[in-house]
């Protein structure tokens, strides 16, 4: 997860800004996976930061489609 977060920061994936009045923050979480070869040997580890898209509000952003993976 540290490597993934460092890569996102290095690529300037986002900017920190002030939250507009009356708005709330959309949550997120890391999804982790262990990649293995066919014989079961560990090939590597994968971590992705994803946004929880279930917080959309009807009439505001419900019809919008956003990429939910950073």
VEXLO-710247 format. One record per residue (C-alpha): residue in three letters; x, y, z. Coordinates in nm, 4 decimals, always signed. Example, Ala and Ser with C-alpha at 12.3 -4.5 7.8 and 13.67 -1.06 7.14 Angstrom:
<fises>
<fise aa="ala" u="+1.2300" v="-0.4500" w="+0.7800"/>
<fise aa="ser" u="+1.3670" v="-0.1060" w="+0.7140"/>
</fises>
This chain:
<fises>
<fise aa="unk" u="+0.0000" v="+0.0000" w="+0.0000"/>
<fise aa="unk" u="+0.2878" v="+0.2331" w="+0.0738"/>
<fise aa="unk" u="+0.4271" v="+0.1875" w="-0.2792"/>
<fise aa="unk" u="+0.0848" v="+0.2492" w="-0.4356"/>
<fise aa="unk" u="+0.0316" v="+0.5654" w="-0.2292"/>
<fise aa="unk" u="+0.3803" v="+0.6924" w="-0.3143"/>
<fise aa="unk" u="+0.3147" v="+0.6343" w="-0.6865"/>
<fise aa="unk" u="-0.0138" v="+0.8281" w="-0.6653"/>
<fise aa="unk" u="+0.1543" v="+1.1173" w="-0.4850"/>
<fise aa="unk" u="+0.4480" v="+1.1227" w="-0.7280"/>
<fise aa="unk" u="+0.2098" v="+1.1328" w="-1.0278"/>
<fise aa="unk" u="+0.0162" v="+1.4235" w="-0.8706"/>
<fise aa="unk" u="-0.3049" v="+1.2212" w="-0.9093"/>
<fise aa="unk" u="-0.5037" v="+1.4649" w="-0.6979"/>
<fise aa="unk" u="-0.4887" v="+1.8051" w="-0.5337"/>
<fise aa="unk" u="-0.5930" v="+1.8759" w="-0.1787"/>
<fise aa="unk" u="-0.8595" v="+2.1469" w="-0.1758"/>
<fise aa="unk" u="-1.1023" v="+2.2911" w="+0.0781"/>
<fise aa="unk" u="-1.4365" v="+2.1130" w="+0.0980"/>
<fise aa="unk" u="-1.7236" v="+2.3305" w="-0.0320"/>
<fise aa="unk" u="-1.9839" v="+2.4273" w="+0.2308"/>
<fise aa="unk" u="-2.2641" v="+2.1731" w="+0.2660"/>
<fise aa="unk" u="-2.0720" v="+1.8906" w="+0.0940"/>
<fise aa="unk" u="-1.9398" v="+1.5685" w="+0.2438"/>
<fise aa="unk" u="-1.6348" v="+1.3606" w="+0.1660"/>
<fise aa="unk" u="-1.6713" v="+1.0376" w="-0.0308"/>
<fise aa="unk" u="-1.5017" v="+0.7498" w="+0.1460"/>
<fise aa="unk" u="-1.2410" v="+0.5184" w="+0.0046"/>
<fise aa="unk" u="-1.0479" v="+0.2067" w="+0.0897"/>
<fise aa="unk" u="-0.7539" v="-0.0026" w="-0.0219"/>
<fise aa="unk" u="-0.8315" v="-0.3312" w="-0.1975"/>
<fise aa="unk" u="-0.5452" v="-0.5771" w="-0.1575"/>
<fise aa="unk" u="-0.4772" v="-0.8937" w="-0.3546"/>
<fise aa="unk" u="-0.2026" v="-1.1564" w="-0.3543"/>
<fise aa="unk" u="-0.1138" v="-1.2581" w="-0.7101"/>
<fise aa="unk" u="+0.0009" v="-1.6180" w="-0.7497"/>
<fise aa="unk" u="+0.1419" v="-1.8386" w="-1.0237"/>
<fise aa="unk" u="-0.0523" v="-2.1480" w="-1.1364"/>
<fise aa="unk" u="+0.1507" v="-2.3614" w="-0.8942"/>
<fise aa="unk" u="+0.0459" v="-2.1444" w="-0.5979"/>
<fise aa="unk" u="+0.3787" v="-1.9621" w="-0.5617"/>
<fise aa="unk" u="+0.3397" v="-1.5945" w="-0.4697"/>
<fise aa="unk" u="+0.4067" v="-1.3743" w="-0.7741"/>
<fise aa="unk" u="+0.3466" v="-1.0399" w="-0.6079"/>
<fise aa="unk" u="+0.1118" v="-0.8176" w="-0.4150"/>
<fise aa="unk" u="-0.1352" v="-0.5659" w="-0.5543"/>
<fise aa="unk" u="-0.3058" v="-0.2761" w="-0.3757"/>
<fise aa="unk" u="-0.5497" v="-0.0278" w="-0.5288"/>
<fise aa="unk" u="-0.7142" v="+0.2748" w="-0.3726"/>
<fise aa="unk" u="-1.0837" v="+0.2785" w="-0.4644"/>
<fise aa="unk" u="-1.3592" v="+0.5310" w="-0.3954"/>
<fise aa="unk" u="-1.6835" v="+0.4067" w="-0.2453"/>
<fise aa="unk" u="-1.9320" v="+0.5011" w="-0.5178"/>
<fise aa="unk" u="-2.2433" v="+0.4177" w="-0.3163"/>
<fise aa="unk" u="-2.2525" v="+0.7709" w="-0.1730"/>
<fise aa="unk" u="-2.4019" v="+0.9314" w="-0.4834"/>
<fise aa="unk" u="-2.7028" v="+1.1576" w="-0.4382"/>
<fise aa="unk" u="-3.0061" v="+1.1391" w="-0.6690"/>
<fise aa="unk" u="-3.0507" v="+1.4635" w="-0.8605"/>
<fise aa="unk" u="-2.6955" v="+1.5818" w="-0.7872"/>
<fise aa="unk" u="-2.4445" v="+1.3294" w="-0.9217"/>
<fise aa="unk" u="-2.6497" v="+1.0102" w="-0.9538"/>
<fise aa="unk" u="-2.6409" v="+1.0040" w="-1.3359"/>
<fise aa="unk" u="-2.2679" v="+1.0901" w="-1.3485"/>
<fise aa="unk" u="-2.0045" v="+0.8261" w="-1.4183"/>
<fise aa="unk" u="-1.6656" v="+0.8772" w="-1.2558"/>
<fise aa="unk" u="-1.3605" v="+0.6526" w="-1.2551"/>
<fise aa="unk" u="-1.3625" v="+0.5120" w="-0.9024"/>
<fise aa="unk" u="-1.0053" v="+0.3814" w="-0.8940"/>
<fise aa="unk" u="-0.7063" v="+0.6059" w="-0.8420"/>
</fises>
